[in-house]
Amino acid sequence: MSRIVCKFGGTSLADANQFKKVRAIVEADSRRSIVVPSAPGKRSATDAKLTDLLYLCRQSVEVATDFSPIFEPLRARFLEIERELGVQANMTTHLEQLRRDILRGVSRDFIASRGEYLNGLIMAAYLDAEFIEPAEFILLTANGGVHEDTYRLLGERMAKTDRRYVVPGFYGRDVKGEIKTFSRGGSDISGAIVARAVQAEVYENWTDVSGLLMADPRIVPGAKPMEEATYAEIRELSYMGATVLHDEAIAPVRQAGIPICIKNTNAPSHLGTRIVNKLSAEVEKSTEIAGIAGKKNFVMINIEKNLMNKEVGFASRLLSILERYGISFEHCPSAIDSMSVIMEAQQVEGNIDQVLEDIRNTLKPDRLELEKQIALIAVVGEGMAKTIGIAAKVFVALRDANVNVRLINQGASELNIIVGVAPEDYEKSVNTLYHAFVTA
């Protein structure tokens, strides 16, 4: 029987009422047999994040401070969910064990994983499902990647298709056998790993929005949802600031050709956004672009030098300077006698003057200029390479909005066009580009 893996985010599991919505979703389709839960999310803006409370408990022990005032709200939260659901998940025992673990000085990763672990125990009890301990089956390599044995081990453990399983998100174990977490939002990665391990029909990622939107709704009110997008499009949009899906969560399912569906726990009948290898013919014909995304926090170093193109190794020496300072660059557009390097501002905090001095001494440029603030905006779409006039539409729209374009870059795949603008023009530019491509 084909199976669907369902990952539920923190807002989908914030309280007992949300758990009830999850069970209704799971029971609505017998293929939804594997659930990957996050830690309980915030119930309101005033709630503290549970993972933050766990970190604070550990920090209190490190400075020999009583952590009970921090631990008690966390403890009460799990006991309340268990009580209101009417299940027996032995939360009292598990929470007391957690208290002892904190006192004995467990690792930061271990403590961070406990929100998902405890929530997974409650979910397994509530769904009458088998609880799978990720640390036994999700193996991480020394550089934080997923070991290939993970897929075989998990697949064998969940081979029975007539059973439900719950696999907490966010963590596995490292080469030393110790708990290791993914980066924040890493339950998305866990869900993708599980989906690939069982060769799921679909990986459903349930959150608090009805799919992915074509632009940030805080900038473009009423931005339309994407009906369908490709893995490559979502990867580009995630990298440039769209945050609904963890960008690293795409890789495991993309390699296996498993579709992802982003759906809303609070509006389960909404179709959401389907992420696939190749767009359907209908969607491909009806959309010029997938979406627009961007970020403000970049700096740009501009270098000009006469006959730069004749100077063998010029770019290599420039990038080796950045490497020496541990700086990774985002884009590197160039012309015959000029080159620009764009990087996140935080990469050069505190050492930009030294970097510029090294460039000046090593490369002897005719002109060296630092653009301290620049915003990048990506217009993304699989069909852009086949559509005449896309670039013209981008630049005419920005011209008509009186926006000065500071840089233009297009990847070799022709999947996106990236423009750089002044930060004060960022919101206007995103709005302008959205309305240039998307009709009401």
N, C-alpha and C positions, 0 to 999 in steps of 0.2 A: 504494500500500500504506500502511495506517495505521502510524504510528510511535509509539514510547514513548521518552520522554526519561528517563534514569536519572541522578540525582545521587547520588554516594556521598560520605558524610562522612568526616572524618579517621580515626575509629576503624575504618571499613570499609577503609581503605587504609594501616593502620599498618605493615604488613610484607608480605613476598612471599606469605605464606600467605593473607593477606586479599585480595591481588590475585587469587589463584587462585579464591577464592570469588566475587569480582566477575565474573571471566570465565565461571564456570559459570552465574551468574545471567543474564548477557547472552546466552550461547549457548543458554539454555533457551527463549528466545522470540525468534524472528527479528524481531519488531517493535521489540525493544530495540536500536535502531541508533545512538543518540546518548548518549554518556556525558559527564557533567560531574563531574570529580573535584575534591575538596578537596586540601589539602596533607596529607601523612602525619600521622596523629594519634599520640597517646602510646601506646606499647606497654605501659607500666606507670606506676604513680603516680610513680616516680622520674624518668621521662623528662622532658626539657624540651620545651616546644612549639617546633616548628621556626620558626614565625613570630616567637616571642620571641627565638630565637637570631639570626634575621636582623636584627631591630631592634638587638640588642646589637652585632652586627658593625658596623652603621652608626654607632652611638653611639661605638664605640671609635675609628673613623676620625676622628670629629669632635673627639675629644680627643687625637688623635695617639698612640693606643695600638695595639699589635699585636693584631689580631683573630684571628690564626691559632688560638689555643686554643679560641675559640668556633666558628670556621668548620669546623675539622676534624671534630667530631662530626656536624655537619650534612652535610658532604661524604661522610663514611663511610656515613651513613644512606642516601643516594640511591644510592651505588655498590653498597651491599649489596643493595638491592632489585633493581637492574638485574642484578647478578650472579646472584642466587638465582632470578630469573625466566628467566635465560638469553636475554636480549634485547640487542640493540644499539641503545641510545638515545643514544649519544654523550655520556653523562653526564660523562665526564672533561673533554671540550671545553667543555660548557655550564657546568660548575662553575668551570672556570678563567676563563671569560668573566664569570661572576658575581663572582669574586674581583676581577677588574679593574674591574667596575662599582662594587663597593663602594669600592674605592680612589679612584675618580674622583668619589665623592660623589653617588651617585644619590639621588633623592627617597625619602622615607619610604614613599610609596605603591608606588613601583617595587620597593623591596626587599621589602615585604610580599607582593607578588604572586608572588614567585619560587617559593615553596613549591608553589603550584598549577601554575605554569608548568612546573616541572621534573617534577612528578608527572604532569602531562598528557602530557609527552613520553614518559615511560616507559609510561604506559597506552596511548597510541596505538601504540607499538611492540609492546606485548604483545597488543593486540587486532587488530593489522594494520588500523588505522583511520587516517583522515586527521586530522591535527592542525589545529585551527582556532585561530588567534591571536585572543583576545577583543579585544585593543586595535585590531584592524583593523575590527571589526564592531559591537562594543557601544559605542555613543556615549552619553555622559552630558552632560546640560545643565549650565548654570552653577550651578544649585541642587542638583545631584546626582541629578536625575531621569533617566529613560531617554528618549532622543530617539526619536521615532516611526520615524525612518529605520532604527533598529537592527533592527526586526522584518523589514523588507523586505530589508536587506542580508544578514542571517543566513539568512533563508529562501531567498534566491537562491543563497547559497554552499553550502547543504546540500540543494539541490533533488534530488540523485540519491538515490532511495529504496533503491537496491541497494548502498549503501555504508555503512560505519560511520564515525562521526565522534567525535572527542574534543574537547571545548571546556572548558578549565580554568575553574574557578569563581573568584569573588571580585573580578574586576576588568574594566575596560574602558578607554576613553580619554576625557579631558575635552575641553572646547572648544578648549584649546590644543594638543591632540594628544598630551598626556602621559598616562602610566599613572595611572589613578585606581581605588582600591579601594572596595568597599562597606564597610559596618561589619562588625565581626567576626560570623561566621556567614553572611556575604554570598554564599557559594556557593549557598545556597538561592535567593537572588534570581537568580543567574546561571542556575540550572536552570529557573526559571520563565520567564525571558526567552527562553531557547532553546526551551522547550516552546511558547510562544506563537508564536515566529518560524516554526516548522515545523508549526504547528497540530496538535500531538501529540494522540493519542487519550487518553493519560494522562501525567501527570508523576509518576514514581515517585521518592520521596525516601528513599534507603536509609541507615539509621543503625544504632545498636546497641540499639534497643528495638523491640518488636513493636507498633508503632503508638502512638497517644496514649492516655494513661491518664486516667480521669475525675477523678483527684486526684493530688497529689504523693505518690509511694509512700514517701517518707521520713517523711511525716506519716500517711498511710493505707496501712499495709502491705497488700499484696494488692489494691490499687485495680484495678478492672476496666478493660480497654481499651475504647475507643470503636470500635464497628464502623463507624459512619458519623457524620459531622458536617458542618455547612455551613460555607462560607467565613466567614460572619458570626460563627458560634459560635467558630471557631478564632481569628479576629481578636480577639475579646473575651478569650478565655482566654490567648492569647499576650501581650496587653497587660497582663493582670493577673498574669503571672508564669510561665505554662506556657512552657517553653523549647525544646521539641523542634524546632519549626519557626520559622524567622525570620519575624517578623510581616510584614515588607515583601515577603516572597516570595509572598504570597497575591495581591497586586494584578494582576500581569500575566496569570496564568492565570484569575483570577476574571473579568476583563474579557472573556476569550475563551471562558469557559465550559468550561475544561479541568479535569477532575477531578485531584486530587492523591491519591496513595496513599503513606502512610508505612509503610515495611516494614523488616524486620530482616535485615541482611546475613548474620547468623549463624543465622537461622532463616527462610530464604526461603519456606518452605511456609506460614508463618503469614499469614493474610489481611491483617493490619495494619489501619490506619484509612483509610477512604476519605473524602475531603473533596469535597463537591459543592455545587452551587447550591441544590438542593432535596432534602430527605431523601426516601428511598423510603417508601412508605406503611407498609411493615412496621416499619421502624425508628421512624417517627413515632408509631406506635401503641404501641410497646413501651417508650419512654423518656419520662420527664417532663422530664429535664434532660440536657444534654450533658456537663457537668462542673463542677468547682469549682476556683477558683484564687484566689490572693491574694498580697499583699505586706505587709511590716511597715513599710517605711521612709517613712511619711507624717507630716506635721504638719497641724494644722487651726487656722485662725484663725476665731474666733466673734465676730460683731458683733451687738449689739442696739441698736436706736434706735427710740424711740416715733415712730409715724407715718412709718416708713421708706418705706412704700408710696406716700406722698404726695410724697415728695422726688424730683423728676424728676432722672434721671441719677445716682442714688446708686450703682447697680451699676457704671455706666460709670466713675465716678470711682475706685471701689475697684479695678477691674481695670486702670485706667490707672496706678495706683501700682505694681501688680505688674509691668506692662509696663516702667515706668521702671527697674526693677531687673533686668530680663531674666528674670522669673519666669513660667513657664507653669503654669496650674493644671490639676488633674485633674478635680475635681468642684466644684460650687457650689450645694448645696442651700439652699433659702431658705424663710422663712415670712413672714407679713405684716409683722412688726417685727424680723426677724432674718435673718441670712445667714451662711453658713459657706463658707470657701474652703479646699479641701484641695490640697496640693501635695507633691511628693517632698521629703523632708528636705534632700537635697543642694542643692536649688534655693535654699534660704534660709540655707545655712551662711555664717556670718560677717556677715550683714547683717539678721538677723531683727529686731534691736532698732530699726534705722533704719526698717525697713518698718512696724513697729507704731507708731513715733512719727509717721510720715507719715500713717498711717491715722487716728491720734488727732487730729492737727492739721487734716487735710483734711475728715474726715467727722463729727467731734465725736460719736462714739457714746456711748450711755449706759453700755454695757459693752463691753469689748474683752478677749478672753481667748485665750490661746494654748494649744492642746493639743499638747504637744511630741512625743508619740508616739502614733500610732494605726495600727492595721492594717486594711486593707481586704480584704474577701472578696467575690468575685463568684460567684453561682449563675447559671449560663448555660444557656439552652436556647431553641430556636426555638419549642417548643410551650408555653412558659410563658404566653404571652398568651391562649392558648385553653383553658388548664386552670384550673378553679376550685380555689381553696384552696392554691395554691403559696406565696403570701406567708404564709398562716397556718401552713403546715408549717414554713417557715423560722423564724418567730419563736417558735412553740411549742417547737420543738426547742432553740433557744438558751435559752429560758426554763427548760426542764427541765434544761438543763446548767448553770444558774446563771450564764449569761453576760449581762452588761449590754451592750446595743446602744447605741453612742454616736451612730450616724447611720444613716439609711436613704436610699437613693437608687435610683431606677429610671429608666432611659433611656426616651426617647420611643418607641423601637422595641419596648419591653417584652421585649427579648431577655435582660435580666439583672436581678437584684436585687443591689444592693451594700450590704453592711452594714459599719459600722466598729466595731471592738472594741479593747479594750486589747491591747497586744502580748503580754502574758502569757496572754491568752485565745485567741491566734491558733490554735495547734495544736489545742486542744480544740474550738474552733469549727468548724474545717475537718472534723475527724473527725465531730463531731456532725451537721453538715449532710450530709456524704457518706452516713452511715448512715440519715439520715432519708429519703433519696431512693433509695438503692441497697440492694437486698436481697442477701443472701449467695448 
